[in-house]
Amino acid sequence: MKAIFYLKTCDTCRRILKQLPNTEKFELREIKSQPITPAELEEMQRLAGSHEALFSRKATLYKERGLKDVNLTEEDYRNLVLEHYTFLSRPVIVDSENIFIGNSPKTVEAAISHFSNE
């Protein structure tokens, strides 16, 4: 799978997309209008090592539902990401056997470096 999962209303996602070189071979997936499938999430989980690694604790729903006070399992993280797009840490960039999750400067730098070498 070669895909970039992002939210078009997210300024940070748009900024990162502009910074990434050599992305023309990637499917751009706007996660609000084209939700992630269970199969795609399982592939991301395989590369990331866990569903928790893909989960965003910054989501408004995370706070609204009081989830920080709940001991969530891997299955909970999986179900929440599939339930609502805001629970996915964004962007998620999948390049065959590599995955870059979120928008931390270190992650963005690693993704830019990876794509510059293609």
VMD Tcl script that builds the backbone (N, CA, C; Angstrom):
set m [mol new atoms 354]
animate dup $m
set s [atomselect $m all]
$s set {name element resname resid chain x y z} {
  {N N MET 1 A 0.846 -1.181 0.000}
  {CA C MET 1 A 0.000 0.000 0.000}
  {C C MET 1 A 0.891 1.244 0.000}
  {N N LYS 2 A 0.574 2.168 -0.858}
  {CA C LYS 2 A 1.244 3.469 -0.901}
  {C C LYS 2 A 0.152 4.513 -0.791}
  {N N ALA 3 A -0.030 5.037 0.414}
  {CA C ALA 3 A -1.135 5.962 0.636}
  {C C ALA 3 A -0.786 6.982 1.707}
  {N N ILE 4 A -1.418 8.138 1.576}
  {CA C ILE 4 A -1.307 9.180 2.584}
  {C C ILE 4 A -2.721 9.453 3.072}
  {N N PHE 5 A -2.940 9.192 4.351}
  {CA C PHE 5 A -4.244 9.396 4.974}
  {C C PHE 5 A -4.196 10.738 5.702}
  {N N TYR 6 A -5.075 11.646 5.310}
  {CA C TYR 6 A -5.027 13.001 5.847}
  {C C TYR 6 A -6.438 13.566 5.958}
  {N N LEU 7 A -6.530 14.753 6.543}
  {CA C LEU 7 A -7.797 15.460 6.658}
  {C C LEU 7 A -7.639 16.783 5.923}
  {N N LYS 8 A -8.476 17.029 4.921}
  {CA C LYS 8 A -8.290 18.213 4.072}
  {C C LYS 8 A -8.534 19.523 4.810}
  {N N THR 9 A -9.260 19.490 5.913}
  {CA C THR 9 A -9.494 20.713 6.678}
  {C C THR 9 A -8.398 20.981 7.707}
  {N N CYS 10 A -7.423 20.108 7.774}
  {CA C CYS 10 A -6.325 20.240 8.740}
  {C C CYS 10 A -5.166 20.996 8.092}
  {N N ASP 11 A -4.894 22.199 8.594}
  {CA C ASP 11 A -3.802 23.012 8.049}
  {C C ASP 11 A -2.459 22.300 8.166}
  {N N THR 12 A -2.254 21.601 9.267}
  {CA C THR 12 A -0.994 20.885 9.466}
  {C C THR 12 A -0.821 19.792 8.419}
  {N N CYS 13 A -1.869 19.038 8.147}
  {CA C CYS 13 A -1.802 17.996 7.109}
  {C C CYS 13 A -1.468 18.612 5.753}
  {N N ARG 14 A -2.124 19.711 5.428}
  {CA C ARG 14 A -1.879 20.359 4.126}
  {C C ARG 14 A -0.439 20.864 4.031}
  {N N ARG 15 A 0.063 21.425 5.125}
  {CA C ARG 15 A 1.446 21.918 5.138}
  {C C ARG 15 A 2.427 20.763 4.929}
  {N N ILE 16 A 2.201 19.653 5.608}
  {CA C ILE 16 A 3.088 18.491 5.483}
  {C C ILE 16 A 3.028 17.924 4.066}
  {N N LEU 17 A 1.838 17.829 3.494}
  {CA C LEU 17 A 1.701 17.326 2.118}
  {C C LEU 17 A 2.512 18.171 1.140}
  {N N LYS 18 A 2.528 19.483 1.340}
  {CA C LYS 18 A 3.296 20.367 0.454}
  {C C LYS 18 A 4.798 20.145 0.606}
  {N N GLN 19 A 5.229 19.750 1.803}
  {CA C GLN 19 A 6.649 19.538 2.068}
  {C C GLN 19 A 7.175 18.217 1.517}
  {N N LEU 20 A 6.309 17.236 1.368}
  {CA C LEU 20 A 6.748 15.900 0.961}
  {C C LEU 20 A 7.076 15.843 -0.527}
  {N N PRO 21 A 8.281 15.393 -0.864}
  {CA C PRO 21 A 8.632 15.225 -2.275}
  {C C PRO 21 A 8.167 13.861 -2.799}
  {N N ASN 22 A 8.049 13.742 -4.094}
  {CA C ASN 22 A 7.797 12.450 -4.763}
  {C C ASN 22 A 6.545 11.720 -4.274}
  {N N THR 23 A 5.456 12.438 -4.099}
  {CA C THR 23 A 4.234 11.790 -3.603}
  {C C THR 23 A 3.243 11.443 -4.713}
  {N N GLU 24 A 3.612 11.689 -5.961}
  {CA C GLU 24 A 2.671 11.449 -7.065}
  {C C GLU 24 A 2.278 9.977 -7.219}
  {N N LYS 25 A 3.075 9.064 -6.681}
  {CA C LYS 25 A 2.763 7.630 -6.774}
  {C C LYS 25 A 1.827 7.167 -5.652}
  {N N PHE 26 A 1.467 8.073 -4.767}
  {CA C PHE 26 A 0.663 7.730 -3.601}
  {C C PHE 26 A -0.804 8.056 -3.805}
  {N N GLU 27 A -1.636 7.215 -3.230}
  {CA C GLU 27 A -3.063 7.516 -3.187}
  {C C GLU 27 A -3.269 8.501 -2.034}
  {N N LEU 28 A -3.873 9.631 -2.313}
  {CA C LEU 28 A -4.208 10.589 -1.263}
  {C C LEU 28 A -5.611 10.270 -0.774}
  {N N ARG 29 A -5.728 9.949 0.510}
  {CA C ARG 29 A -7.020 9.556 1.073}
  {C C ARG 29 A -7.474 10.567 2.109}
  {N N GLU 30 A -8.523 11.268 1.786}
  {CA C GLU 30 A -9.131 12.216 2.706}
  {C C GLU 30 A -10.041 11.395 3.612}
  {N N ILE 31 A -9.664 11.273 4.883}
  {CA C ILE 31 A -10.288 10.285 5.765}
  {C C ILE 31 A -11.709 10.623 6.212}
  {N N LYS 32 A -12.118 11.865 6.056}
  {CA C LYS 32 A -13.501 12.197 6.417}
  {C C LYS 32 A -14.461 11.730 5.323}
  {N N SER 33 A -14.099 11.960 4.073}
  {CA C SER 33 A -14.980 11.579 2.965}
  {C C SER 33 A -14.776 10.128 2.520}
  {N N GLN 34 A -13.600 9.565 2.797}
  {CA C GLN 34 A -13.292 8.174 2.455}
  {C C GLN 34 A -12.731 7.478 3.691}
  {N N PRO 35 A -13.597 7.010 4.575}
  {CA C PRO 35 A -13.132 6.400 5.826}
  {C C PRO 35 A -12.174 5.227 5.601}
  {N N ILE 36 A -11.339 5.025 6.581}
  {CA C ILE 36 A -10.381 3.919 6.565}
  {C C ILE 36 A -11.148 2.601 6.666}
  {N N THR 37 A -10.724 1.624 5.907}
  {CA C THR 37 A -11.349 0.303 5.971}
  {C C THR 37 A -10.661 -0.525 7.055}
  {N N PRO 38 A -11.331 -1.547 7.570}
  {CA C PRO 38 A -10.680 -2.427 8.546}
  {C C PRO 38 A -9.385 -3.035 8.001}
  {N N ALA 39 A -9.360 -3.415 6.731}
  {CA C ALA 39 A -8.149 -4.008 6.141}
  {C C ALA 39 A -7.008 -2.992 6.107}
  {N N GLU 40 A -7.310 -1.752 5.767}
  {CA C GLU 40 A -6.272 -0.711 5.751}
  {C C GLU 40 A -5.741 -0.463 7.157}
  {N N LEU 41 A -6.636 -0.426 8.127}
  {CA C LEU 41 A -6.208 -0.207 9.505}
  {C C LEU 41 A -5.332 -1.356 9.988}
  {N N GLU 42 A -5.665 -2.582 9.619}
  {CA C GLU 42 A -4.848 -3.730 10.030}
  {C C GLU 42 A -3.452 -3.663 9.412}
  {N N GLU 43 A -3.361 -3.208 8.168}
  {CA C GLU 43 A -2.050 -3.049 7.529}
  {C C GLU 43 A -1.246 -1.961 8.242}
  {N N MET 44 A -1.898 -0.869 8.594}
  {CA C MET 44 A -1.215 0.198 9.337}
  {C C MET 44 A -0.745 -0.315 10.693}
  {N N GLN 45 A -1.606 -1.079 11.351}
  {CA C GLN 45 A -1.257 -1.635 12.662}
  {C C GLN 45 A -0.065 -2.576 12.555}
  {N N ARG 46 A -0.025 -3.369 11.508}
  {CA C ARG 46 A 1.101 -4.295 11.304}
  {C C ARG 46 A 2.404 -3.511 11.202}
  {N N LEU 47 A 2.390 -2.418 10.472}
  {CA C LEU 47 A 3.595 -1.609 10.292}
  {C C LEU 47 A 3.936 -0.794 11.540}
  {N N ALA 48 A 2.914 -0.303 12.232}
  {CA C ALA 48 A 3.129 0.554 13.402}
  {C C ALA 48 A 3.411 -0.242 14.675}
  {N N GLY 49 A 2.952 -1.491 14.712}
  {CA C GLY 49 A 3.168 -2.314 15.894}
  {C C GLY 49 A 1.980 -2.365 16.838}
  {N N SER 50 A 1.078 -1.396 16.733}
  {CA C SER 50 A -0.118 -1.400 17.583}
  {C C SER 50 A -1.151 -0.427 17.032}
  {N N HIS 51 A -2.381 -0.620 17.454}
  {CA C HIS 51 A -3.432 0.343 17.108}
  {C C HIS 51 A -3.247 1.612 17.932}
  {N N GLU 52 A -2.731 1.450 19.142}
  {CA C GLU 52 A -2.512 2.611 20.006}
  {C C GLU 52 A -1.563 3.614 19.354}
  {N N ALA 53 A -0.565 3.125 18.624}
  {CA C ALA 53 A 0.392 4.017 17.955}
  {C C ALA 53 A -0.283 4.890 16.898}
  {N N LEU 54 A -1.425 4.456 16.401}
  {CA C LEU 54 A -2.169 5.196 15.377}
  {C C LEU 54 A -3.230 6.117 15.974}
  {N N PHE 55 A -3.417 6.040 17.271}
  {CA C PHE 55 A -4.517 6.723 17.948}
  {C C PHE 55 A -4.124 8.129 18.380}
  {N N SER 56 A -5.022 9.082 18.151}
  {CA C SER 56 A -4.781 10.470 18.546}
  {C C SER 56 A -5.499 10.796 19.851}
  {N N ARG 57 A -4.708 11.142 20.843}
  {CA C ARG 57 A -5.284 11.575 22.118}
  {C C ARG 57 A -5.643 13.063 22.080}
  {N N LYS 58 A -5.349 13.710 20.963}
  {CA C LYS 58 A -5.675 15.131 20.799}
  {C C LYS 58 A -7.099 15.333 20.278}
  {N N ALA 59 A -7.751 14.267 19.882}
  {CA C ALA 59 A -9.106 14.363 19.330}
  {C C ALA 59 A -10.074 14.934 20.367}
  {N N THR 60 A -10.922 15.835 19.929}
  {CA C THR 60 A -11.928 16.431 20.808}
  {C C THR 60 A -12.806 15.354 21.439}
  {N N LEU 61 A -13.167 14.348 20.653}
  {CA C LEU 61 A -14.012 13.267 21.177}
  {C C LEU 61 A -13.325 12.491 22.301}
  {N N TYR 62 A -12.005 12.417 22.272}
  {CA C TYR 62 A -11.252 11.729 23.322}
  {C C TYR 62 A -11.525 12.407 24.660}
  {N N LYS 63 A -11.483 13.734 24.648}
  {CA C LYS 63 A -11.730 14.501 25.873}
  {C C LYS 63 A -13.215 14.477 26.238}
  {N N GLU 64 A -14.085 14.685 25.236}
  {CA C GLU 64 A -15.528 14.727 25.489}
  {C C GLU 64 A -16.052 13.431 26.097}
  {N N ARG 65 A -15.506 12.324 25.673}
  {CA C ARG 65 A -15.965 11.018 26.178}
  {C C ARG 65 A -15.245 10.585 27.455}
  {N N GLY 66 A -14.305 11.402 27.928}
  {CA C GLY 66 A -13.571 11.068 29.138}
  {C C GLY 66 A -12.703 9.831 28.984}
  {N N LEU 67 A -12.179 9.607 27.784}
  {CA C LEU 67 A -11.421 8.381 27.515}
  {C C LEU 67 A -10.058 8.346 28.201}
  {N N LYS 68 A -9.550 9.513 28.614}
  {CA C LYS 68 A -8.245 9.492 29.280}
  {C C LYS 68 A -8.326 8.800 30.638}
  {N N ASP 69 A -9.531 8.715 31.173}
  {CA C ASP 69 A -9.733 8.051 32.463}
  {C C ASP 69 A -10.091 6.573 32.314}
  {N N VAL 70 A -10.091 6.089 31.064}
  {CA C VAL 70 A -10.462 4.699 30.776}
  {C C VAL 70 A -9.209 3.933 30.353}
  {N N ASN 71 A -9.085 2.703 30.834}
  {CA C ASN 71 A -7.963 1.855 30.443}
  {C C ASN 71 A -8.329 1.176 29.118}
  {N N LEU 72 A -7.906 1.778 27.999}
  {CA C LEU 72 A -8.275 1.279 26.677}
  {C C LEU 72 A -7.405 0.098 26.255}
  {N N THR 73 A -8.029 -0.863 25.595}
  {CA C THR 73 A -7.310 -2.025 25.067}
  {C C THR 73 A -6.977 -1.780 23.598}
  {N N GLU 74 A -6.184 -2.651 23.020}
  {CA C GLU 74 A -5.873 -2.569 21.585}
  {C C GLU 74 A -7.154 -2.623 20.758}
  {N N GLU 75 A -8.075 -3.478 21.168}
  {CA C GLU 75 A -9.356 -3.595 20.458}
  {C C GLU 75 A -10.148 -2.285 20.554}
  {N N ASP 76 A -10.080 -1.632 21.722}
  {CA C ASP 76 A -10.754 -0.335 21.884}
  {C C ASP 76 A -10.169 0.698 20.925}
  {N N TYR 77 A -8.835 0.768 20.869}
  {CA C TYR 77 A -8.183 1.722 19.962}
  {C C TYR 77 A -8.601 1.448 18.518}
  {N N ARG 78 A -8.600 0.190 18.135}
  {CA C ARG 78 A -8.991 -0.200 16.772}
  {C C ARG 78 A -10.414 0.258 16.469}
  {N N ASN 79 A -11.323 -0.066 17.360}
  {CA C ASN 79 A -12.732 0.269 17.146}
  {C C ASN 79 A -12.970 1.774 17.109}
  {N N LEU 80 A -12.275 2.515 17.958}
  {CA C LEU 80 A -12.443 3.970 17.974}
  {C C LEU 80 A -11.945 4.605 16.676}
  {N N VAL 81 A -10.801 4.149 16.174}
  {CA C VAL 81 A -10.274 4.690 14.914}
  {C C VAL 81 A -11.231 4.384 13.766}
  {N N LEU 82 A -11.786 3.191 13.760}
  {CA C LEU 82 A -12.746 2.838 12.706}
  {C C LEU 82 A -14.074 3.586 12.861}
  {N N GLU 83 A -14.424 3.903 14.097}
  {CA C GLU 83 A -15.690 4.589 14.370}
  {C C GLU 83 A -15.678 6.041 13.896}
  {N N HIS 84 A -14.572 6.754 14.165}
  {CA C HIS 84 A -14.548 8.183 13.837}
  {C C HIS 84 A -13.150 8.596 13.392}
  {N N TYR 85 A -13.099 9.273 12.265}
  {CA C TYR 85 A -11.823 9.657 11.646}
  {C C TYR 85 A -10.926 10.505 12.548}
  {N N THR 86 A -11.498 11.266 13.476}
  {CA C THR 86 A -10.657 12.140 14.299}
  {C C THR 86 A -9.778 11.368 15.274}
  {N N PHE 87 A -10.068 10.095 15.488}
  {CA C PHE 87 A -9.237 9.301 16.387}
  {C C PHE 87 A -7.939 8.828 15.730}
  {N N LEU 88 A -7.788 9.025 14.430}
  {CA C LEU 88 A -6.547 8.643 13.751}
  {C C LEU 88 A -5.552 9.789 13.858}
  {N N SER 89 A -4.363 9.493 14.345}
  {CA C SER 89 A -3.299 10.486 14.374}
  {C C SER 89 A -2.936 10.817 12.931}
  {N N ARG 90 A -2.881 12.104 12.595}
  {CA C ARG 90 A -2.718 12.487 11.198}
  {C C ARG 90 A -1.488 13.339 10.977}
  {N N PRO 91 A -0.989 13.275 9.744}
  {CA C PRO 91 A -1.311 12.316 8.694}
  {C C PRO 91 A -0.657 10.961 8.961}
  {N N VAL 92 A -1.133 9.949 8.253}
  {CA C VAL 92 A -0.471 8.643 8.262}
  {C C VAL 92 A -0.001 8.406 6.840}
  {N N ILE 93 A 1.297 8.168 6.709}
  {CA C ILE 93 A 1.905 7.955 5.396}
  {C C ILE 93 A 2.418 6.523 5.359}
  {N N VAL 94 A 1.881 5.743 4.434}
  {CA C VAL 94 A 2.269 4.340 4.300}
  {C C VAL 94 A 2.958 4.158 2.957}
  {N N ASP 95 A 4.189 3.668 3.016}
  {CA C ASP 95 A 4.978 3.419 1.812}
  {C C ASP 95 A 5.475 1.979 1.867}
  {N N SER 96 A 4.678 1.071 1.371}
  {CA C SER 96 A 4.994 -0.366 1.373}
  {C C SER 96 A 5.295 -0.851 2.785}
  {N N GLU 97 A 6.565 -0.902 3.160}
  {CA C GLU 97 A 6.944 -1.428 4.469}
  {C C GLU 97 A 7.347 -0.339 5.459}
  {N N ASN 98 A 7.043 0.910 5.159}
  {CA C ASN 98 A 7.364 2.025 6.051}
  {C C ASN 98 A 6.091 2.774 6.399}
  {N N ILE 99 A 6.052 3.281 7.636}
  {CA C ILE 99 A 4.900 4.074 8.054}
  {C C ILE 99 A 5.395 5.272 8.857}
  {N N PHE 100 A 4.770 6.404 8.612}
  {CA C PHE 100 A 5.068 7.640 9.328}
  {C C PHE 100 A 3.737 8.135 9.881}
  {N N ILE 101 A 3.679 8.298 11.202}
  {CA C ILE 101 A 2.412 8.608 11.866}
  {C C ILE 101 A 2.508 9.944 12.592}
  {N N GLY 102 A 1.570 10.826 12.284}
  {CA C GLY 102 A 1.466 12.071 13.024}
  {C C GLY 102 A 2.274 13.209 12.441}
  {N N ASN 103 A 2.330 14.289 13.203}
  {CA C ASN 103 A 2.917 15.514 12.688}
  {C C ASN 103 A 4.053 16.069 13.533}
  {N N SER 104 A 4.665 15.227 14.353}
  {CA C SER 104 A 5.798 15.720 15.135}
  {C C SER 104 A 6.925 16.093 14.177}
  {N N PRO 105 A 7.711 17.103 14.514}
  {CA C PRO 105 A 8.808 17.506 13.626}
  {C C PRO 105 A 9.735 16.345 13.259}
  {N N LYS 106 A 10.012 15.462 14.215}
  {CA C LYS 106 A 10.890 14.316 13.963}
  {C C LYS 106 A 10.282 13.380 12.908}
  {N N THR 107 A 8.986 13.120 13.013}
  {CA C THR 107 A 8.294 12.250 12.054}
  {C C THR 107 A 8.265 12.875 10.667}
  {N N VAL 108 A 7.944 14.163 10.604}
  {CA C VAL 108 A 7.882 14.865 9.318}
  {C C VAL 108 A 9.257 14.878 8.664}
  {N N GLU 109 A 10.289 15.144 9.454}
  {CA C GLU 109 A 11.664 15.147 8.938}
  {C C GLU 109 A 12.037 13.775 8.377}
  {N N ALA 110 A 11.685 12.720 9.102}
  {CA C ALA 110 A 11.990 11.355 8.653}
  {C C ALA 110 A 11.257 11.034 7.352}
  {N N ALA 111 A 10.003 11.455 7.242}
  {CA C ALA 111 A 9.228 11.205 6.017}
  {C C ALA 111 A 9.825 11.967 4.837}
  {N N ILE 112 A 10.182 13.222 5.042}
  {CA C ILE 112 A 10.787 14.025 3.968}
  {C C ILE 112 A 12.089 13.384 3.513}
  {N N SER 113 A 12.909 12.961 4.462}
  {CA C SER 113 A 14.176 12.306 4.135}
  {C C SER 113 A 13.931 11.018 3.350}
  {N N HIS 114 A 12.975 10.224 3.792}
  {CA C HIS 114 A 12.648 8.959 3.125}
  {C C HIS 114 A 12.215 9.201 1.681}
  {N N PHE 115 A 11.320 10.152 1.474}
  {CA C PHE 115 A 10.799 10.416 0.132}
  {C C PHE 115 A 11.807 11.122 -0.760}
  {N N SER 116 A 12.744 11.836 -0.175}
  {CA C SER 116 A 13.785 12.499 -0.963}
  {C C SER 116 A 14.729 11.487 -1.593}
  {N N ASN 117 A 14.828 10.310 -0.974}
  {CA C ASN 117 A 15.740 9.272 -1.458}
  {C C ASN 117 A 15.100 8.346 -2.479}
  {N N GLU 118 A 13.852 8.582 -2.840}
  {CA C GLU 118 A 13.176 7.695 -3.804}
  {C C GLU 118 A 13.494 8.094 -5.221}
}
mol reanalyze $m
mol bondsrecalc $m
mol representation Tube
mol addrep $m
